[in-house]
Amino acid sequence: MATTFERTAAVKPAPSLAHRITALVRDVGNLARDHLELAVLDAHRAAVGLAKILTAAVVISILVVTAWVTFVASAIVWATDAGVSWPVALLIAGIVNLVVAGGLGFWIKGQVGELAFGATLRQLRRTAEEAKSEVS
């Protein structure tokens, strides 16, 4: 003999198709919002990390420039102690600085080609060519 509870559980109808579709759409929207929220939180975390890295890079740059100036000043003092006049020692130090800067400038000029996203552009061109050949 069936109890009242069993009869109630057995009589409960299954959700309609419209109700299931509505629940599916709601769940997909919630999932999309969750993923977007996660992406926003990750982007915020990455931005904070980037700010810390850039701050450290600025401090390091200041320390390196200070060290370079110290080395140049000590070379000038050493040259003047060796009998070289101040103007000549300063001129030599300036020329050495310009030569080092020029060398770094040429190195940077050689690196510019690497900034063009070469592999990505090649892949996009290849994909575009394949798409055109399929249409033709």
TIROZA-818796 format. One record per residue: residue in one letter; x, y, z of N, C-alpha, C in turn. Coordinates in Angstrom, 2 decimals. Each point is the difference from the previous one (the first is absolute). Layout:
TIROZA-818796
+---------+---------+---------+---------+---------+---------+---------+---------+---------+---------+
: residuo :    n.px :    n.py :    n.pz :   ca.px :   ca.py :   ca.pz :    c.px :    c.py :    c.pz :
+---------+---------+---------+---------+---------+---------+---------+---------+---------+---------+
:       a :       X :       Y :       Z :       X :       Y :       Z :       X :       Y :       Z :
...
+---------+---------+---------+---------+---------+---------+---------+---------+---------+---------+
This chain:
TIROZA-818796
+---------+---------+---------+---------+---------+---------+---------+---------+---------+---------+
: residuo :    n.px :    n.py :    n.pz :   ca.px :   ca.py :   ca.pz :    c.px :    c.py :    c.pz :
+---------+---------+---------+---------+---------+---------+---------+---------+---------+---------+
:       m :    0.82 :   -1.16 :    0.00 :   -0.82 :    1.16 :    0.00 :    0.89 :    1.24 :    0.00 :
:       a :   -0.34 :    0.97 :   -0.82 :    0.81 :    1.20 :   -0.13 :   -0.38 :    1.01 :    1.06 :
:       t :    1.01 :    0.65 :    0.53 :   -0.24 :    1.03 :    1.00 :   -0.34 :    1.30 :   -0.70 :
:       t :   -0.45 :    0.98 :    0.78 :   -0.36 :    1.30 :   -0.55 :    1.22 :    0.66 :   -0.64 :
:       f :    1.15 :   -0.14 :    0.63 :    1.22 :    0.61 :   -0.54 :    0.36 :   -0.60 :   -1.35 :
:       e :   -0.10 :   -1.31 :   -0.11 :    0.36 :   -0.66 :   -1.25 :   -0.96 :    0.41 :   -1.10 :
:       r :   -1.31 :    0.14 :    0.33 :   -0.96 :    0.42 :   -1.01 :    0.28 :    1.43 :   -0.46 :
:       t :    0.39 :    0.88 :    0.93 :    0.30 :    1.39 :   -0.35 :    1.25 :    0.08 :   -0.87 :
:       a :    1.02 :   -0.79 :    0.35 :    1.24 :    0.01 :   -0.78 :   -0.24 :   -0.59 :   -1.37 :
:       a :   -0.82 :   -0.99 :   -0.10 :   -0.26 :   -0.63 :   -1.28 :   -0.85 :    0.89 :   -0.90 :
:       v :   -0.88 :    0.82 :    0.59 :   -0.90 :    0.83 :   -0.77 :    0.68 :    1.27 :   -0.51 :
:       k :    1.12 :    0.39 :    0.61 :    0.68 :    1.26 :   -0.38 :    0.44 :   -0.07 :   -1.46 :
:       p :   -0.50 :    0.92 :   -0.84 :    0.32 :   -0.06 :   -1.42 :    1.43 :    0.50 :   -0.28 :
:       a :    0.58 :   -0.47 :   -1.10 :    1.33 :    0.45 :   -0.42 :   -0.10 :    1.43 :   -0.52 :
:       p :    1.07 :    0.77 :    0.14 :   -0.05 :    1.38 :   -0.50 :   -0.23 :    0.01 :   -1.51 :
:       s :   -0.68 :    1.02 :   -0.44 :   -0.29 :    0.12 :   -1.43 :    1.26 :    0.37 :   -0.77 :
:       l :   -0.07 :   -0.17 :   -1.32 :    1.13 :    0.34 :   -0.86 :    0.31 :    1.49 :    0.08 :
:       a :   -1.00 :    0.82 :    0.05 :    0.21 :    1.46 :    0.09 :    0.71 :    0.35 :    1.30 :
:       h :   -0.40 :   -0.66 :    1.09 :    0.65 :    0.25 :    1.29 :    1.47 :   -0.43 :   -0.04 :
:       r :    0.26 :   -1.13 :   -0.64 :    1.39 :   -0.48 :   -0.11 :    0.84 :    0.95 :   -0.85 :
:       i :   -0.56 :    0.48 :   -1.10 :    0.74 :    0.94 :   -0.87 :    0.27 :    1.29 :    0.73 :
:       t :   -1.00 :    0.50 :    0.75 :    0.19 :    1.22 :    0.79 :    1.11 :   -0.19 :    1.03 :
:       a :    0.00 :   -1.14 :    0.67 :    1.04 :   -0.28 :    0.99 :    1.37 :   -0.10 :   -0.66 :
:       l :    0.05 :   -0.61 :   -1.19 :    1.26 :   -0.12 :   -0.73 :    0.54 :    1.37 :   -0.39 :
:       v :   -0.86 :    0.85 :   -0.52 :    0.43 :    1.36 :   -0.40 :    0.49 :    0.76 :    1.23 :
:       r :   -0.72 :   -0.11 :    1.12 :    0.42 :    0.68 :    1.23 :    1.36 :   -0.53 :    0.47 :
:       d :    0.18 :   -1.32 :   -0.05 :    1.27 :   -0.58 :    0.44 :    1.16 :    0.41 :   -0.91 :
:       v :   -0.26 :    0.05 :   -1.30 :    1.04 :    0.44 :   -0.94 :    0.37 :    1.45 :    0.27 :
:       g :   -0.99 :    0.85 :    0.25 :    0.27 :    1.40 :    0.33 :    0.80 :    0.13 :    1.28 :
:       n :   -0.36 :   -0.79 :    1.01 :    0.76 :    0.03 :    1.26 :    1.42 :   -0.47 :   -0.20 :
:       l :    0.18 :   -1.04 :   -0.82 :    1.35 :   -0.50 :   -0.27 :    0.83 :    1.06 :   -0.73 :
:       a :   -0.62 :    0.67 :   -0.97 :    0.71 :    1.06 :   -0.73 :    0.39 :    1.14 :    0.94 :
:       r :   -0.91 :    0.39 :    0.89 :    0.33 :    1.06 :    0.96 :    1.13 :   -0.43 :    0.93 :
:       d :   -0.02 :   -1.26 :    0.42 :    1.07 :   -0.49 :    0.87 :    1.35 :    0.04 :   -0.71 :
:       h :    0.00 :   -0.41 :   -1.27 :    1.26 :    0.03 :   -0.76 :    0.48 :    1.44 :   -0.21 :
:       l :   -0.92 :    0.91 :   -0.28 :    0.38 :    1.40 :   -0.16 :    0.54 :    0.58 :    1.30 :
:       e :   -0.63 :   -0.35 :    1.10 :    0.48 :    0.48 :    1.30 :    1.40 :   -0.52 :    0.28 :
:       l :    0.22 :   -1.28 :   -0.31 :    1.33 :   -0.58 :    0.18 :    1.03 :    0.70 :   -0.88 :
:       a :   -0.37 :    0.29 :   -1.24 :    0.92 :    0.71 :   -0.91 :    0.32 :    1.39 :    0.53 :
:       v :   -1.00 :    0.70 :    0.52 :    0.22 :    1.34 :    0.56 :    0.93 :   -0.07 :    1.21 :
:       l :   -0.23 :   -0.97 :    0.87 :    0.86 :   -0.14 :    1.18 :    1.43 :   -0.36 :   -0.39 :
:       d :    0.15 :   -0.88 :   -1.00 :    1.35 :   -0.34 :   -0.48 :    0.68 :    1.21 :   -0.63 :
:       a :   -0.76 :    0.78 :   -0.76 :    0.58 :    1.20 :   -0.62 :    0.43 :    1.00 :    1.07 :
:       h :   -0.80 :    0.15 :    1.03 :    0.36 :    0.91 :    1.10 :    1.26 :   -0.49 :    0.69 :
:       r :    0.07 :   -1.29 :    0.27 :    1.19 :   -0.58 :    0.64 :    1.23 :    0.20 :   -0.87 :
:       a :   -0.16 :   -0.22 :   -1.31 :    1.12 :    0.19 :   -0.92 :    0.43 :    1.47 :   -0.05 :
:       a :   -0.96 :    0.93 :    0.04 :    0.33 :    1.42 :   -0.02 :    0.77 :    0.41 :    1.24 :
:       v :   -0.41 :   -0.52 :    1.15 :    0.73 :    0.31 :    1.24 :    1.41 :   -0.56 :   -0.07 :
:       g :    0.14 :   -1.22 :   -0.51 :    1.33 :   -0.59 :   -0.16 :    0.86 :    0.79 :   -0.96 :
:       l :   -0.59 :    0.45 :   -1.11 :    0.74 :    0.80 :   -0.96 :    0.44 :    1.33 :    0.61 :
:       a :   -0.85 :    0.62 :    0.78 :    0.37 :    1.25 :    0.67 :    1.18 :   -0.21 :    0.94 :
:       k :    0.00 :   -1.10 :    0.72 :    1.13 :   -0.30 :    0.89 :    1.29 :   -0.21 :   -0.80 :
:       i :   -0.11 :   -0.74 :   -1.10 :    1.18 :   -0.26 :   -0.83 :    0.53 :    1.29 :   -0.60 :
:       l :   -0.90 :    0.85 :   -0.51 :    0.45 :    1.26 :   -0.59 :    0.63 :    0.92 :    1.05 :
:       t :   -0.54 :    0.01 :    1.20 :    0.59 :    0.79 :    1.07 :    1.41 :   -0.49 :    0.30 :
:       a :    0.16 :   -1.31 :    0.10 :    1.33 :   -0.56 :    0.25 :    0.94 :    0.32 :   -1.15 :
:       a :   -0.51 :   -0.04 :   -1.24 :    0.84 :    0.32 :   -1.16 :    0.48 :    1.45 :    0.04 :
:       v :   -0.87 :    0.91 :    0.43 :    0.41 :    1.41 :    0.09 :    1.08 :    0.16 :    1.07 :
:       v :   -0.20 :   -0.64 :    1.15 :    1.00 :    0.09 :    1.08 :    1.34 :   -0.59 :   -0.47 :
:       i :   -0.07 :   -1.15 :   -0.67 :    1.23 :   -0.61 :   -0.51 :    0.69 :    0.92 :   -1.00 :
:       s :   -0.79 :    0.62 :   -0.88 :    0.58 :    0.92 :   -0.99 :    0.70 :    1.17 :    0.67 :
:       i :   -0.62 :    0.55 :    1.03 :    0.62 :    1.11 :    0.72 :    1.32 :   -0.44 :    0.63 :
:       l :    0.00 :   -1.19 :    0.60 :    1.23 :   -0.50 :    0.62 :    1.09 :   -0.27 :   -1.04 :
:       v :   -0.37 :   -0.52 :   -1.16 :    0.99 :   -0.26 :   -1.05 :    0.57 :    1.31 :   -0.53 :
:       v :   -0.85 :    0.99 :   -0.21 :    0.49 :    1.31 :   -0.47 :    0.94 :    0.62 :    1.03 :
:       t :   -0.37 :   -0.11 :    1.27 :    0.86 :    0.52 :    1.06 :    1.35 :   -0.70 :    0.00 :
:       a :   -0.01 :   -1.31 :   -0.17 :    1.26 :   -0.75 :   -0.04 :    0.83 :    0.41 :   -1.21 :
:       w :   -0.64 :    0.18 :   -1.16 :    0.73 :    0.40 :   -1.20 :    0.64 :    1.39 :    0.19 :
:       v :   -0.76 :    0.92 :    0.56 :    0.55 :    1.34 :    0.24 :    1.18 :   -0.08 :    0.97 :
:       t :   -0.12 :   -0.86 :    1.00 :    1.10 :   -0.18 :    0.96 :    1.24 :   -0.55 :   -0.69 :
:       f :   -0.18 :   -0.98 :   -0.88 :    1.14 :   -0.56 :   -0.73 :    0.65 :    1.05 :   -0.90 :
:       v :   -0.81 :    0.79 :   -0.69 :    0.54 :    1.04 :   -0.88 :    0.73 :    1.06 :    0.82 :
:       a :   -0.59 :    0.40 :    1.11 :    0.65 :    1.01 :    0.85 :    1.32 :   -0.53 :    0.56 :
:       s :    0.01 :   -1.26 :    0.41 :    1.25 :   -0.54 :    0.53 :    1.05 :   -0.13 :   -1.10 :
:       a :   -0.41 :   -0.32 :   -1.23 :    0.96 :   -0.05 :   -1.11 :    0.56 :    1.39 :   -0.30 :
:       i :   -0.86 :    1.01 :    0.09 :    0.48 :    1.37 :   -0.22 :    0.98 :    0.40 :    1.08 :
:       v :   -0.31 :   -0.31 :    1.25 :    0.91 :    0.33 :    1.11 :    1.32 :   -0.75 :   -0.17 :
:       w :   -0.09 :   -1.29 :   -0.36 :    1.23 :   -0.78 :   -0.21 :    0.84 :    0.61 :   -1.13 :
:       a :   -0.67 :    0.42 :   -1.11 :    0.74 :    0.59 :   -1.13 :    0.65 :    1.32 :    0.39 :
:       t :   -0.69 :    0.82 :    0.79 :    0.59 :    1.27 :    0.40 :    1.16 :   -0.21 :    0.97 :
:       d :   -0.09 :   -1.05 :    0.84 :    1.12 :   -0.32 :    0.88 :    1.20 :   -0.49 :   -0.79 :
:       a :   -0.26 :   -0.60 :   -1.17 :    1.08 :   -0.49 :   -0.85 :    0.60 :    1.11 :   -0.85 :
:       g :   -0.51 :    1.21 :    0.11 :    0.59 :    1.13 :   -0.71 :   -0.82 :    0.52 :   -1.15 :
:       v :   -1.15 :   -0.59 :   -0.30 :   -0.86 :    0.48 :   -1.08 :   -0.78 :    1.20 :    0.53 :
:       s :   -0.14 :    1.03 :   -0.84 :   -0.73 :    1.19 :    0.45 :   -1.50 :   -0.32 :    0.12 :
:       w :   -0.70 :    0.80 :    0.83 :   -1.42 :   -0.21 :    0.22 :   -0.80 :    0.07 :   -1.31 :
:       p :    0.21 :    1.00 :   -0.84 :   -0.78 :    0.06 :   -1.25 :    0.19 :   -1.23 :   -0.89 :
:       v :    1.24 :   -0.48 :   -0.09 :    0.25 :   -1.18 :   -0.84 :   -0.65 :   -1.24 :    0.62 :
:       a :    0.08 :   -0.15 :    1.31 :   -0.61 :   -1.16 :    0.67 :   -1.52 :    0.02 :   -0.18 :
:       l :   -0.60 :    1.19 :    0.14 :   -1.45 :    0.10 :   -0.20 :   -0.39 :   -0.28 :   -1.45 :
:       l :    0.82 :    0.47 :   -0.94 :   -0.27 :   -0.24 :   -1.42 :    0.08 :   -1.50 :   -0.31 :
:       i :    1.02 :   -0.68 :    0.52 :    0.13 :   -1.44 :   -0.22 :   -1.20 :   -0.74 :    0.61 :
:       a :   -0.40 :    0.39 :    1.20 :   -1.15 :   -0.65 :    0.64 :   -1.27 :    0.21 :   -0.82 :
:       g :   -0.18 :    1.21 :   -0.52 :   -1.18 :    0.27 :   -0.84 :    0.02 :   -0.82 :   -1.27 :
:       i :    1.17 :   -0.10 :   -0.64 :    0.10 :   -0.80 :   -1.23 :   -0.29 :   -1.47 :    0.28 :
:       v :    0.54 :   -0.53 :    1.10 :   -0.27 :   -1.40 :    0.36 :   -1.50 :   -0.20 :    0.24 :
:       n :   -0.64 :    0.92 :    0.68 :   -1.44 :   -0.11 :    0.22 :   -0.77 :    0.01 :   -1.33 :
:       l :    0.39 :    0.88 :   -0.92 :   -0.68 :    0.05 :   -1.30 :    0.22 :   -1.28 :   -0.81 :
:       v :    1.19 :   -0.57 :    0.07 :    0.29 :   -1.24 :   -0.72 :   -0.86 :   -1.15 :    0.57 :
:       v :   -0.07 :   -0.09 :    1.32 :   -0.83 :   -1.04 :    0.62 :   -1.47 :    0.22 :   -0.37 :
:       a :   -0.47 :    1.24 :    0.05 :   -1.39 :    0.30 :   -0.36 :   -0.26 :   -0.34 :   -1.46 :
:       g :    0.93 :    0.33 :   -0.89 :   -0.16 :   -0.34 :   -1.41 :   -0.06 :   -1.51 :   -0.23 :
:       g :    0.87 :   -0.74 :    0.69 :   -0.03 :   -1.46 :   -0.11 :   -1.33 :   -0.57 :    0.45 :
:       l :   -0.52 :    0.51 :    1.10 :   -1.31 :   -0.45 :    0.48 :   -1.11 :    0.40 :   -0.98 :
:       g :    0.13 :    1.17 :   -0.59 :   -0.99 :    0.44 :   -0.99 :   -0.03 :   -0.92 :   -1.22 :
:       f :    1.17 :   -0.38 :   -0.51 :    0.05 :   -0.94 :   -1.12 :   -0.55 :   -1.37 :    0.39 :
:       w :    0.25 :   -0.43 :    1.22 :   -0.54 :   -1.27 :    0.47 :   -1.53 :    0.06 :    0.05 :
:       i :   -0.53 :    1.12 :    0.50 :   -1.46 :    0.18 :    0.06 :   -0.59 :    0.00 :   -1.41 :
:       k :    0.68 :    0.67 :   -0.93 :   -0.49 :    0.04 :   -1.38 :   -0.07 :   -1.40 :   -0.59 :
:       g :    0.94 :   -0.86 :    0.35 :   -0.04 :   -1.38 :   -0.46 :   -1.11 :   -0.81 :    0.63 :
:       q :   -0.46 :    0.40 :    1.16 :   -1.06 :   -0.72 :    0.71 :   -1.40 :    0.39 :   -0.46 :
:       v :   -0.15 :    1.09 :   -0.71 :   -1.31 :    0.51 :   -0.39 :   -0.77 :   -1.02 :   -0.84 :
:       g :    0.69 :   -0.74 :   -0.84 :   -0.66 :   -0.99 :   -0.84 :   -0.68 :   -1.08 :    0.80 :
:       e :    0.45 :   -0.26 :    1.21 :   -0.59 :   -1.03 :    0.85 :   -1.30 :    0.46 :    0.63 :
:       l :   -0.33 :    1.27 :   -0.09 :   -1.20 :    0.53 :    0.64 :   -1.23 :   -0.08 :   -0.89 :
:       a :    0.14 :   -0.52 :   -1.21 :   -1.08 :    0.05 :   -0.97 :   -0.95 :   -1.19 :    0.07 :
:       f :    0.10 :   -0.85 :    1.01 :   -0.86 :   -1.18 :    0.11 :    0.10 :   -0.84 :   -1.27 :
:       g :    1.23 :   -0.30 :   -0.40 :    0.24 :   -0.69 :   -1.27 :   -0.74 :   -1.31 :   -0.14 :
:       a :    0.06 :   -0.86 :    1.00 :   -0.67 :   -1.31 :   -0.11 :   -1.51 :    0.17 :   -0.10 :
:       t :   -0.55 :    0.91 :    0.76 :   -1.45 :    0.22 :   -0.05 :   -0.42 :    0.53 :   -1.36 :
:       l :    0.76 :    0.97 :   -0.53 :   -0.33 :    0.55 :   -1.31 :    0.11 :   -1.06 :   -1.10 :
:       r :    1.04 :   -0.85 :    0.07 :    0.14 :   -1.08 :   -0.99 :   -1.19 :   -0.94 :    0.07 :
:       q :   -0.41 :   -0.36 :    1.21 :   -1.14 :   -0.90 :    0.16 :   -1.28 :    0.64 :   -0.53 :
:       l :   -0.21 :    1.27 :    0.29 :   -1.20 :    0.68 :   -0.49 :   -0.01 :    0.09 :   -1.52 :
:       r :    1.16 :    0.29 :   -0.59 :    0.08 :    0.06 :   -1.46 :   -0.28 :   -1.36 :   -0.62 :
:       r :    0.58 :   -1.05 :    0.62 :   -0.21 :   -1.35 :   -0.51 :   -1.48 :   -0.37 :    0.10 :
:       t :   -0.63 :    0.34 :    1.11 :   -1.42 :   -0.30 :    0.18 :   -0.84 :    0.76 :   -1.02 :
:       a :    0.34 :    1.27 :   -0.23 :   -0.74 :    0.81 :   -0.98 :    0.17 :   -0.58 :   -1.39 :
:       e :    1.21 :   -0.44 :   -0.36 :    0.25 :   -0.59 :   -1.32 :   -0.79 :   -1.30 :   -0.16 :
:       e :   -0.06 :   -0.82 :    1.07 :   -0.77 :   -1.23 :   -0.05 :   -1.47 :    0.28 :   -0.17 :
:       a :   -0.49 :    1.01 :    0.66 :   -1.42 :    0.36 :   -0.12 :   -0.30 :    0.47 :   -1.41 :
:       k :    0.90 :    0.78 :   -0.60 :   -0.21 :    0.48 :   -1.38 :    0.03 :   -1.16 :   -0.98 :
:       s :    0.90 :   -0.96 :    0.21 :    0.09 :   -1.13 :   -0.92 :   -1.23 :   -0.90 :    0.11 :
:       e :   -0.61 :   -0.08 :    1.19 :   -1.22 :   -0.81 :    0.16 :   -1.18 :    0.67 :   -0.69 :
:       v :   -0.03 :    1.33 :   -0.01 :   -1.09 :    0.73 :   -0.62 :    0.11 :   -0.07 :   -1.52 :
:       s :    1.23 :    0.04 :   -0.51 :    0.21 :    0.02 :   -1.46 :   -0.34 :   -1.29 :   -0.65 :
+---------+---------+---------+---------+---------+---------+---------+---------+---------+---------+
